[in-house]
Amino acid sequence: MQDPDYVTVADACAIIGGSKPISIATFYRGVKDGRYPKPEHVSANLVRIRRAKLIEALNAKKGGK
């Protein structure tokens, strides 16, 4: 069962890119630069991103243009 509060890295790339998803490498560069939230390890081999933090980062990015 998937938690609606979290998204996968691939889903985050699709959300960020819209009709043309960004690559996973671009996402991780954005994390390193502070543009996107850092993924969390929700279990041993499961990495997810909080949906609320991702939306917050995207809204901040739109407001900063």
LOSE-56870 format. One record per atom (N, C-alpha, C): chain; x, y negated, z negated; atom name. Coordinates in Angstrom, 3 decimals. Example, Ala and Ser with C-alpha at 12.3 -4.5 7.8 and 13.67 -1.06 7.14 Angstrom:
residues 2
<site 'A', <13.190, 5.690, -7.800>, 'N'>
<site 'A', <12.300, 4.500, -7.800>, 'CA'>
<site 'A', <13.200, 3.300, -7.800>, 'C'>
<site 'A', <12.850, 2.250, -7.080>, 'N'>
<site 'A', <13.670, 1.060, -7.140>, 'CA'>
<site 'A', <12.900, -0.030, -7.870>, 'C'>
***
This chain:
residues 65
<site 'A', <0.839, 1.184, 0.000>, 'N'>
<site 'A', <0.000, 0.000, 0.000>, 'CA'>
<site 'A', <0.881, -1.244, 0.000>, 'C'>
<site 'A', <0.519, -2.211, 0.826>, 'N'>
<site 'A', <1.322, -3.413, 0.947>, 'CA'>
<site 'A', <0.792, -4.519, 0.039>, 'C'>
<site 'A', <1.705, -5.217, -0.616>, 'N'>
<site 'A', <1.363, -6.318, -1.501>, 'CA'>
<site 'A', <1.142, -7.576, -0.660>, 'C'>
<site 'A', <-0.023, -8.217, -0.748>, 'N'>
<site 'A', <-0.289, -9.404, 0.067>, 'CA'>
<site 'A', <0.548, -10.623, -0.326>, 'C'>
<site 'A', <1.205, -10.570, -1.488>, 'N'>
<site 'A', <2.042, -11.688, -1.931>, 'CA'>
<site 'A', <3.418, -11.666, -1.280>, 'C'>
<site 'A', <3.781, -10.572, -0.631>, 'N'>
<site 'A', <5.100, -10.411, -0.023>, 'CA'>
<site 'A', <4.978, -10.100, 1.465>, 'C'>
<site 'A', <5.985, -10.501, 2.238>, 'N'>
<site 'A', <6.064, -10.138, 3.658>, 'CA'>
<site 'A', <7.436, -9.538, 3.919>, 'C'>
<site 'A', <7.522, -8.740, 4.975>, 'N'>
<site 'A', <8.817, -8.180, 5.363>, 'CA'>
<site 'A', <9.639, -9.263, 6.048>, 'C'>
<site 'A', <10.915, -8.999, 6.220>, 'N'>
<site 'A', <11.787, -9.956, 6.920>, 'CA'>
<site 'A', <11.308, -10.111, 8.359>, 'C'>
<site 'A', <10.919, -9.013, 9.000>, 'N'>
<site 'A', <10.421, -9.079, 10.380>, 'CA'>
<site 'A', <9.145, -9.918, 10.456>, 'C'>
<site 'A', <8.256, -9.755, 9.488>, 'N'>
<site 'A', <7.032, -10.563, 9.460>, 'CA'>
<site 'A', <7.361, -12.032, 9.238>, 'C'>
<site 'A', <8.330, -12.312, 8.377>, 'N'>
<site 'A', <8.739, -13.700, 8.128>, 'CA'>
<site 'A', <9.288, -14.326, 9.414>, 'C'>
<site 'A', <10.051, -13.564, 10.171>, 'N'>
<site 'A', <10.587, -14.065, 11.449>, 'CA'>
<site 'A', <9.455, -14.402, 12.408>, 'C'>
<site 'A', <8.414, -13.587, 12.420>, 'N'>
<site 'A', <7.264, -13.842, 13.281>, 'CA'>
<site 'A', <6.489, -15.070, 12.809>, 'C'>
<site 'A', <6.338, -15.216, 11.506>, 'N'>
<site 'A', <5.625, -16.377, 10.947>, 'CA'>
<site 'A', <6.380, -17.660, 11.273>, 'C'>
<site 'A', <7.671, -17.643, 11.084>, 'N'>
<site 'A', <8.498, -18.838, 11.322>, 'CA'>
<site 'A', <8.496, -19.212, 12.797>, 'C'>
<site 'A', <8.656, -18.225, 13.656>, 'N'>
<site 'A', <8.784, -18.496, 15.088>, 'CA'>
<site 'A', <7.477, -18.725, 15.814>, 'C'>
<site 'A', <6.381, -18.299, 15.227>, 'N'>
<site 'A', <5.094, -18.446, 15.904>, 'CA'>
<site 'A', <4.989, -17.511, 17.086>, 'C'>
<site 'A', <4.747, -18.059, 18.270>, 'N'>
<site 'A', <4.566, -17.209, 19.452>, 'CA'>
<site 'A', <5.878, -16.581, 19.922>, 'C'>
<site 'A', <7.025, -17.151, 19.496>, 'N'>
<site 'A', <8.324, -16.583, 19.843>, 'CA'>
<site 'A', <9.111, -16.372, 18.542>, 'C'>
<site 'A', <9.007, -15.179, 17.941>, 'N'>
<site 'A', <9.675, -14.927, 16.655>, 'CA'>
<site 'A', <11.176, -15.197, 16.710>, 'C'>
<site 'A', <11.703, -15.668, 15.596>, 'N'>
<site 'A', <13.148, -15.868, 15.500>, 'CA'>
<site 'A', <13.799, -14.518, 15.224>, 'C'>
<site 'A', <15.099, -14.422, 15.438>, 'N'>
<site 'A', <15.802, -13.168, 15.165>, 'CA'>
<site 'A', <16.079, -13.054, 13.665>, 'C'>
<site 'A', <16.357, -11.841, 13.245>, 'N'>
<site 'A', <16.676, -11.616, 11.836>, 'CA'>
<site 'A', <17.966, -12.334, 11.470>, 'C'>
<site 'A', <18.924, -12.374, 12.401>, 'N'>
<site 'A', <20.182, -13.085, 12.141>, 'CA'>
<site 'A', <19.921, -14.572, 11.937>, 'C'>
<site 'A', <19.026, -15.155, 12.729>, 'N'>
<site 'A', <18.681, -16.567, 12.579>, 'CA'>
<site 'A', <18.013, -16.803, 11.230>, 'C'>
<site 'A', <17.159, -15.858, 10.824>, 'N'>
<site 'A', <16.515, -15.982, 9.512>, 'CA'>
<site 'A', <17.562, -16.018, 8.401>, 'C'>
<site 'A', <18.507, -15.082, 8.438>, 'N'>
<site 'A', <19.519, -15.030, 7.378>, 'CA'>
<site 'A', <20.460, -16.239, 7.414>, 'C'>
<site 'A', <20.710, -16.812, 8.592>, 'N'>
<site 'A', <21.464, -18.078, 8.652>, 'CA'>
<site 'A', <20.667, -19.186, 7.971>, 'C'>
<site 'A', <19.357, -19.183, 8.184>, 'N'>
<site 'A', <18.492, -20.164, 7.536>, 'CA'>
<site 'A', <18.466, -19.995, 6.027>, 'C'>
<site 'A', <18.530, -18.753, 5.562>, 'N'>
<site 'A', <18.598, -18.492, 4.114>, 'CA'>
<site 'A', <19.906, -19.052, 3.571>, 'C'>
<site 'A', <21.002, -18.783, 4.273>, 'N'>
<site 'A', <22.315, -19.260, 3.847>, 'CA'>
<site 'A', <22.366, -20.786, 3.803>, 'C'>
<site 'A', <21.707, -21.446, 4.767>, 'N'>
<site 'A', <21.683, -22.912, 4.833>, 'CA'>
<site 'A', <20.651, -23.538, 3.897>, 'C'>
<site 'A', <19.798, -22.701, 3.283>, 'N'>
<site 'A', <18.794, -23.214, 2.356>, 'CA'>
<site 'A', <17.470, -23.603, 3.004>, 'C'>
<site 'A', <17.283, -23.264, 4.274>, 'N'>
<site 'A', <16.019, -23.592, 4.958>, 'CA'>
<site 'A', <14.903, -22.630, 4.604>, 'C'>
<site 'A', <15.240, -21.362, 4.369>, 'N'>
<site 'A', <14.247, -20.331, 4.081>, 'CA'>
<site 'A', <14.546, -19.693, 2.733>, 'C'>
<site 'A', <13.506, -19.164, 2.072>, 'N'>
<site 'A', <13.719, -18.534, 0.759>, 'CA'>
<site 'A', <14.495, -17.224, 0.870>, 'C'>
<site 'A', <15.255, -16.943, -0.159>, 'N'>
<site 'A', <16.053, -15.725, -0.215>, 'CA'>
<site 'A', <15.145, -14.516, -0.435>, 'C'>
<site 'A', <15.334, -13.456, 0.346>, 'N'>
<site 'A', <14.548, -12.231, 0.138>, 'CA'>
<site 'A', <14.846, -11.624, -1.235>, 'C'>
<site 'A', <13.870, -10.909, -1.765>, 'N'>
<site 'A', <13.999, -10.258, -3.069>, 'CA'>
<site 'A', <13.964, -8.744, -2.893>, 'C'>
<site 'A', <14.710, -8.051, -3.728>, 'N'>
<site 'A', <14.655, -6.586, -3.755>, 'CA'>
<site 'A', <13.527, -6.203, -4.702>, 'C'>
<site 'A', <12.406, -5.762, -4.150>, 'N'>
<site 'A', <11.272, -5.389, -4.999>, 'CA'>
<site 'A', <11.403, -3.957, -5.514>, 'C'>
<site 'A', <12.268, -3.171, -4.890>, 'N'>
<site 'A', <12.652, -1.856, -5.402>, 'CA'>
<site 'A', <14.019, -1.539, -4.797>, 'C'>
<site 'A', <14.519, -0.365, -5.048>, 'N'>
<site 'A', <15.880, -0.021, -4.653>, 'CA'>
<site 'A', <16.184, -0.294, -3.173>, 'C'>
<site 'A', <15.320, 0.109, -2.287>, 'N'>
<site 'A', <15.575, -0.045, -0.847>, 'CA'>
<site 'A', <14.504, -0.873, -0.139>, 'C'>
<site 'A', <13.851, -1.765, -0.873>, 'N'>
<site 'A', <12.749, -2.519, -0.310>, 'CA'>
<site 'A', <12.988, -4.016, -0.497>, 'C'>
<site 'A', <13.168, -4.724, 0.621>, 'N'>
<site 'A', <13.429, -6.166, 0.600>, 'CA'>
<site 'A', <12.199, -6.877, 1.138>, 'C'>
<site 'A', <11.716, -7.860, 0.393>, 'N'>
<site 'A', <10.545, -8.630, 0.791>, 'CA'>
<site 'A', <10.750, -10.105, 0.460>, 'C'>
<site 'A', <9.908, -10.942, 1.062>, 'N'>
<site 'A', <9.947, -12.380, 0.826>, 'CA'>
<site 'A', <8.582, -12.788, 0.292>, 'C'>
<site 'A', <8.586, -13.626, -0.730>, 'N'>
<site 'A', <7.316, -14.112, -1.262>, 'CA'>
<site 'A', <6.652, -15.009, -0.224>, 'C'>
<site 'A', <5.413, -14.679, 0.111>, 'N'>
<site 'A', <4.665, -15.423, 1.125>, 'CA'>
<site 'A', <4.522, -16.896, 0.728>, 'C'>
<site 'A', <4.235, -17.168, -0.538>, 'N'>
<site 'A', <4.047, -18.550, -0.999>, 'CA'>
<site 'A', <5.328, -19.369, -0.827>, 'C'>
<site 'A', <6.483, -18.773, -1.128>, 'N'>
<site 'A', <7.762, -19.485, -0.969>, 'CA'>
<site 'A', <8.054, -19.754, 0.507>, 'C'>
<site 'A', <7.717, -18.814, 1.372>, 'N'>
<site 'A', <7.939, -18.993, 2.799>, 'CA'>
<site 'A', <7.066, -20.130, 3.335>, 'C'>
<site 'A', <5.799, -20.135, 2.965>, 'N'>
<site 'A', <4.884, -21.203, 3.401>, 'CA'>
<site 'A', <5.343, -22.548, 2.865>, 'C'>
<site 'A', <5.792, -22.577, 1.623>, 'N'>
<site 'A', <6.298, -23.804, 1.014>, 'CA'>
<site 'A', <7.515, -24.334, 1.792>, 'C'>
<site 'A', <8.418, -23.449, 2.163>, 'N'>
<site 'A', <9.614, -23.862, 2.931>, 'CA'>
<site 'A', <9.231, -24.392, 4.314>, 'C'>
<site 'A', <8.258, -23.758, 4.941>, 'N'>
<site 'A', <7.838, -24.211, 6.270>, 'CA'>
<site 'A', <7.136, -25.560, 6.182>, 'C'>
<site 'A', <6.321, -25.755, 5.145>, 'N'>
<site 'A', <5.655, -27.051, 4.968>, 'CA'>
<site 'A', <6.665, -28.157, 4.686>, 'C'>
<site 'A', <7.696, -27.852, 3.909>, 'N'>
<site 'A', <8.742, -28.833, 3.616>, 'CA'>
<site 'A', <9.500, -29.185, 4.892>, 'C'>
<site 'A', <9.731, -28.188, 5.739>, 'N'>
<site 'A', <10.436, -28.392, 7.006>, 'CA'>
<site 'A', <9.611, -29.312, 7.923>, 'C'>
<site 'A', <8.302, -29.110, 7.981>, 'N'>
<site 'A', <7.439, -29.947, 8.820>, 'CA'>
<site 'A', <7.396, -31.374, 8.296>, 'C'>
<site 'A', <7.389, -31.525, 6.981>, 'N'>
<site 'A', <7.339, -32.849, 6.383>, 'CA'>
<site 'A', <8.656, -33.597, 6.521>, 'C'>
<site 'A', <9.754, -32.864, 6.704>, 'N'>
<site 'A', <11.074, -33.476, 6.793>, 'CA'>
<site 'A', <11.443, -33.965, 8.179>, 'C'>
<site 'A', <10.647, -33.630, 9.201>, 'N'>
<site 'A', <10.966, -34.027, 10.586>, 'CA'>
<site 'A', <10.743, -35.493, 10.810>, 'C'>
***
